[in-house]
Amino acid sequence: MSERTILVWFRNDLRVHDNEILLEAIRKADNILPVYCFDPYYFTKTALGIPKTGNLRARFLLESVADLRKNLQAHGAELIIRIGNPAEILPQLAEEYHVSEVYHHREVAHEETAISERVEAALWKIKLNLKHFIGHTLYHKEDLPFPIKDIPDSFATFKKKIERDSDVRPCADTPQHISIPAITDAGELPTLAALGLDEPVDDARSNFRFTGGETTALQQLELYFSNINTTSAQKNTKHGSANIASNLSPWINLGCISLRQVYWEVVKHQGHNNALIIELLWRDYFRFMFKKHGQKFIATKNDDDKLAINQDELFEQWKNGQTGVPLVDAIMHELNATGYINNHSRQIAAGF
């Protein structure tokens, strides 16, 4: 009897801990084929001439993929890395390694779902199934107290109902060993130049250097609790967490750490009443809003009478931190220099 091989298509789930598709594939197959594709689409420019992925973000992504490969190797596996269209690469690898099925985590935004649909159609041509998993939210869709179409548009109502009627699932187990087929060409991690980007220059004023990967994400989570404990000791209070930033969002965004792992670590250290848990719930809310409303959720109204004549010029001023409003300009300068601003700054800049 031939061995069963499942291809695990990594996207925004670059971790070994609490990775449901990885664990499920290990349970269902004799061998796992882990794959990451650097899709050239994400390294093009938008209609406004802005890179879809800047060099600071791309460097963080490269570091995260490199760390995933290292962590998979520590479990006896290997990560195949390719540059190209996933709808072309994944079927080729599936045929080469006699894959039985392909697993991936489902996304909600239209660009990501469109890519999934093209991959699914390409795999279907060779009679392979693309199995979708839900792993980017704190609360699993199947555990919600309402169907997606009936999710309250009010965050306050959403929060009240979900906290009352739903529970966060426990983290998936971390695999001990991952068996893979004999891989002939694992592929090399691309350089920034190969992706069409320049090497970023770290701003000397920045007091924090974001390094991608699950390893650093776990360290950052521990640092968050360490900072809270230090602040609480200084204030001689148990409520010192509200003003401590976790800085976890870049790692959460690429799935270097799961929301469930953050949640349960917060509960273990501080209980359920924590500002960070509220932020995780906001993230769930917006993802479910995308699922419910699709592109209508972010559609603009075509009211040309209310548009400034020089709107393109105004946008450039905002983008470059030249609005004349000191706080907004300072935030945009920090974003351009470091690739990151905190949640409060994001709201101010976006509101402006």
N, C-alpha and C positions, 0 to 999 in steps of 0.2 A: 504494500500500500504506500502510495507517495505521501510525502510529508505536506502538511498544510502550512502555507505561508501567508501572513497578513501584513500588508504594507501600511505603516502608520505615517500619515502625512502630517508633519508638524507645521503649524502656522503661528498662531499667537498662543501657544501652549508649550513654551520652551523649557520644560522641567521634567524631572523624573518623579518627584514627590507629588502625591495627590493628582495623578494624571490618569483619569479613568480609561481613556482609550488605550493607553499603553498597558495597563493592568488587564483590561478585558481582552486585548489581543493576545497577551501571554497565556491567558486562561483558555482561549479558543484555538490557538495555533501551536504548531510545533516550532515554527520559526517566525521571527519578527523582522521586518525590513523597515527601519526608521529612515525617513527621507525629509530633507528640507530643500525647497526650491527658492532661489532668489529670483523673483519674478521681475523682469525688466520694466514692467508696467509701473511699478512703484518707484522707479528711478527716472521717470520722465518728468516733464513740467506740466503744470496746469495751464488752463486757458489764459491765466493772468501772468504766465511766465515764471511762476514760483515752483521750485523743485518740490515734488510730492514728498520726497524724503531728503531732509537736509543732511549735511555731513556729520554733525554731532549725533543725530538720531541713527544714521547709518552705522557709525562706529559702535554705538551701543548695541545695535542689532548684530553686528559681526561678532562682538564680544559675547553676546548671549548665545549665538549659535555655536561658537567655539566652546563655550562652557557646557552646552548641552552635549556636544560630541564627547568631551572629556568625561562627563558624568555617565554617559551611556557606555563608554569604554570601561569605566570602573565596574560596570555591571556585566561585562563580557560581551557587549554589543558594539556596534559601529553606526555612525550616522552618514548616510549617503548625502552628499551636497552637490547640487546642480544649479546652474544659471540658465534660466529659460522659462518658457511658458509651461506651467504645471499641466495644462491640458494635453501637451505633447510629451512631456517628460514622464509623467506618472504612468500612462499606458505603456510606454517603451520599457520602463523598469518592471512593470507588472508582467509583461510578456517575457522579459529576459530572466526574471527570477521565479516564474511560474506562480504568481501570486493568486490567491483564492478570493481575496476581498481587500478593499481599501477602507481604512478608518480615518475619520477626521472630526474635529470640533466644528460645529455649525456656527457661522457668524450671522449678524443681523443687518449690517449696513449694506447698501445696494451694490457697491463695488465688490466687496468680499463675497456676497452671495452670488453675484454674476459669475465670478471666477469658479466658485463651487459648481455652479450649474454647467459651465463649459467642461469642467473636469468630469462631472457625472455623465454628461452626454458622450464624451470621448471614451470613458470606461465602458459605457453601455454598448458601444460599437464592438467591443471585444468581449462582451457578455460578462462583465465584471460589475459588482455592486459597490457603490460608494456609500458606506454606512455613516450616518450623521449622529454625533453625540452632542450633548448640551453640557458645556463645562466652563463657561465664562461668567457665570453669575453666582452670587452667594446662595440664593434660593433657587432650587431646581424648578424648571417650568412645570413639571408634573406635580410639584408639591404646593403650587399656588392655590389659594382659596377661591380662585376665579379663573375662567378661561381667558386666554389672551385678549379676545375681543371685548371682554368686560372689565379689563383692568382699569381702576379709577384713574382719571387724568390728574386728579389732585394728589400730590405727593403725601400730604398729611393723611388722607384717607387710605392710600396705598400702604403707608407705613403702619397705620393702626391695625388694619386688617391682616397684613402679612405677619406682623409680630404676634398677633393674637392667635391666628389660626394655622400658622406654618412653622416648621422647624428647619434649621440648617442641618444638612446631612453631615455625617462624620467624614473625615478625609479618607480617600482611598489608600490602601496599603502601598508601601513602596516596594517595588520588586526586588528580590534578592539576586536573581540572575536572569539575564535575557539571552535567549538562544537566537542566533541569526544564521542565515545561509552563508555559504562561502561567497564573499563579496570581492569581485575582481577589480573594481575601480570605485573607491569611496568618494573620490573627488576632493579638490582642495578648496579651502575657504577663500573666497575672492578678496581682492584688495579693494579699497575705496576707489582707486583709479579704474579698476575693472568695471566698477559700477557707475563710472562717469563723474566721480566726486573728488574734490580736493581733500587733503588731510586737514582736519580742523585745528585751529589754534586755540588752546585753552586760555581763557582770560585770567590774568594774574589776580584780578580782584575777586574771583570766585573762591569761596571757602569750601566748596564741595565738588568732588569729581565723581560723576556717575560712571560706574563700570558695569557693563551688562552681564547678565548670567544669573542662574539660580543660586550659585554659591554666594555671590555678593548680596542677592536678595535676602537670603536667610540671615546673613550677617547684619544687614540693614534692619531687619525686623528685631533682632536682638538688641541692636543699638538703640532703637526706638524705646524699648522697655527700660534699657539702662538710663537713657536720658530722662524718662518719666520718673524713675526711682530717685535719680539724683535731684530733680526738681522738687519732688514730693518731700524728700528729706530736708531740703533747704527751707521749704515752706512749712514743714512739720504738718503736712496735710496729705490726705489720700486723694485729693482732687486736683492734682497738678498736671493732668494729661491734656486738658483742653487747649493749652497754648503750645503744645509740643507737636511739631510737624513730623509725620512719619517719613516723608519723602519717598514713599513706596510706589507712587503712581507709575513711573517709567517701567519698573519691573512687573507690576500688575498688568500694564498695558500689553506687554509681550508674553504674559503668562509665565514669567520666570518664577512666579510664586502665585498660588491660587488664592482666591478670596476666602475660601473655606479655611485654608491653613492660617491665614492672617486672623480670621474671625476666632477660631478656636484657641489660638495663642493669646489673643486679647482677653477672651473669656477666662482662660487659665490664670492669667496674670492679674486681671482687673475686674472680672465680672462682666455682666452684660451692659452696664451703664457706662458707655465709653463713646467719646466723640468720633473716634475712627470708625466704629461700627455704623454710625449714622452716615458717614461718607460712603461706606461700602454699600449701604442701602440705597443711597442716591444713585450710585453707579448702576445697581440693578434696575432701578426705576427707569432710567434713561434707556437702557438696553431693551427693556420690555416695551417702552414707548415706541422705539424703532420697530420692534416686532409687530406692535399693534397698528401703527399708523404708516409705516414705510416712509417713503420720501415725503409724504405730506407733512410729516413731523417737522421737517426743516425747510419746507417750501416757503419762498418769499411771495408776498402779494405784489402783483403787477400794478402798482400805483405810481406811475411815472410822475404824476404831479407832485409827489412828495420827495422825489429824488433830487439831490443837489446837482446843479449843472456840472460842477467840477468834482463829481463823486470819485472818479479815478484818482485825481490829484489828492483828495482828502484821504483816500485809502492808503496811498503811498506815504503820506505824512504819518498816518497812524502806524503803518507797518514799520517805518523807520524811526519811530519815536520822535516825531517833529510836530506834534499837535499843538505845542505851547502850553499844555497842561502838565505841570511837572511830575505828578504822580504817575499818570498814564505813560508819559515819555520814559520815566525811569523803569517802569515795568517792561516796556517794549525793548529798551536797551538791554535789560537783563536777559530777556528771552532771546534776543538776537545773539548775545554774547555767549550764553551758556546752553541754550536749547531748552531751558526749564524755567518755569515760574510756579509758585505755589498756588493752591486752590483759590485763596482769597484774591490774589493778584490776577488770576485768570478771569474771575468774575468781574473785577473792575475793568480790565482791558476789554473784555467782550461786551460789557454793558456800555462802555464808551463808544 
